[in-house]
Amino acid sequence: MPKVEINIPEHLEMQMTQMIEQGEFVNREEAVEDLLAAGLRAYRTGSAMDDDEPGAFEDDGMMGHDDEYVF
């Protein structure tokens, strides 16, 4: 799986840590994966993208990879 390094605002990190402590996620890696996937799904369904529009997401998920988190 590709690795990505990001910097996030402290308030987002605190919210994510709280969700982990409350048992909503097992660890930080799971939280980041699940929250990012949810955000991408929300972005995709919330905007009116045409298939011909530059920058539109591919329909085959994550570049054709078989993965538990394909959306």
C-alpha positions as CSV (number, residue, x, y, z in Angstrom):
1,M,0.0,0.0,0.0
2,P,1.4,3.5,-0.8
3,K,2.6,5.6,2.0
4,V,1.6,9.3,2.3
5,E,2.9,11.9,4.7
6,I,0.6,14.8,5.5
7,N,0.5,17.7,8.0
8,I,-2.9,18.5,9.5
9,P,-4.1,21.2,11.7
10,E,-3.9,20.5,15.5
11,H,-7.7,20.7,15.9
12,L,-8.2,17.9,13.4
13,E,-5.5,15.7,15.0
14,M,-7.2,16.2,18.4
15,Q,-10.6,15.2,17.0
16,M,-9.1,12.1,15.4
17,T,-7.3,11.2,18.6
18,Q,-10.5,11.6,20.6
19,M,-12.3,9.3,18.1
20,I,-9.6,6.7,18.6
21,E,-9.8,6.9,22.4
22,Q,-13.6,6.5,22.2
23,G,-13.0,3.2,20.3
24,E,-14.4,4.4,16.9
25,F,-11.1,3.4,15.3
26,V,-8.4,0.8,16.4
27,N,-5.5,3.1,15.6
28,R,-4.4,6.3,13.8
29,E,-3.7,4.4,10.5
30,E,-7.3,3.0,10.4
31,A,-8.7,6.4,11.3
32,V,-6.8,8.2,8.5
33,E,-7.8,5.5,5.9
34,D,-11.5,5.4,6.9
35,L,-11.9,9.2,7.3
36,L,-10.1,9.9,4.0
37,A,-12.2,7.3,2.2
38,A,-15.4,8.8,3.7
39,G,-14.3,12.3,2.7
40,L,-13.6,11.2,-0.9
41,R,-17.0,9.4,-1.2
42,A,-18.8,12.5,0.2
43,Y,-16.9,14.8,-2.2
44,R,-17.7,12.6,-5.1
45,T,-21.4,12.3,-4.4
46,G,-21.7,15.9,-3.4
47,S,-20.3,17.4,-6.6
48,A,-21.7,17.2,-10.1
49,M,-18.7,15.7,-12.0
50,D,-19.1,14.7,-15.6
51,D,-17.0,11.7,-16.8
52,D,-15.5,14.0,-19.4
53,E,-14.5,16.6,-16.8
54,P,-10.7,16.9,-16.2
55,G,-9.8,15.7,-12.7
56,A,-12.9,13.4,-12.4
57,F,-12.3,10.3,-10.4
58,E,-11.9,7.0,-12.2
59,D,-14.9,4.6,-11.9
60,D,-12.7,1.5,-11.2
61,G,-11.8,2.5,-7.7
62,M,-8.2,2.8,-6.8
63,M,-6.5,2.5,-10.2
64,G,-7.8,-1.1,-10.6
65,H,-6.3,-2.5,-7.3
66,D,-8.2,-5.1,-5.4
67,D,-8.4,-3.6,-2.0
68,E,-10.7,-3.7,1.0
69,Y,-11.0,0.1,0.9
70,V,-11.9,0.5,-2.8
71,F,-14.7,3.1,-3.2
